[in-house]
């Protein structure tokens, strides 16, 4: 079994829905892990700060496009 690492932010850990998005796209995960911890932290904050589930889903989709 392959050991997959998902790097976290400076303060925040990666939430479950973002982890699922990263694990479903190997290229995105590789780019995510190459980001600085501060950059990952900003993406995590931007994704989790919204209140509506649909908006959060949109943020994760946009994150996927922007990082790729």
C-alpha angles and dihedrals in degrees: 000000000000118000107227120197123204109190117222132217129260093271106358132069121219112269120233097255092050091047089054091052092049093047092050092058117047094190092052091048091052091051091044091054090051093056117100115261089247092053091049089049091054092050091049091050092047090051097046101039094077121091104207117079091220092054091049090052089050090051092052091049091049091047088054091053096042095050094043 
